[in-house]
């Protein structure tokens, strides 16, 4: 990033656009413990037609802020470090369907209107969108627990991305 900073206090979609445009592959992030190198890899954006096709196939309506993020990048690798098994996979629309079905096939009781949208690369944990809720619709799918014990993280997509950036990729929702 050539020592340019990204202000994470503004509109999250502008922040995501800035990240996609300026941070592809390796970036050095300063933390209170020193400097850490992370990899970010962004997919091409989804089209409005891709999003509409997903909604039609699944008879659902995705949250507007999530759709807006898909129009910036239809999936990504976030906060993957060089030496540790960590980071996240922001799923593409195709992967959302695949991973959600795999979780159901593995015995997790996931509602028809819940979809996995993010996988933890260091575990099999996921974050899900619960489309039956209008606000605070993100659920922590901690695979160490039965799905009826999964908790909401009190966030929408905008808040999720802001907090994830503010804590340099830490699993803040488990604090």
Secondary structure, DSSP 8 states (H G I E B T S, - for coil): -TT----TTS-HHHHHHHHHHH-SEEEEEEETTEEEEEEEEE-----HHHHHHHHHHHT----HHHHHHHTT-S-EEEEEESSSS--EEE--HHHHHHHHHHHHHTT----TTEEEEEEETTSS-EEEEETT-SSS-EEEE-TTS-GGG-EE-S--HHHHHHHHHHTTT--GGG-
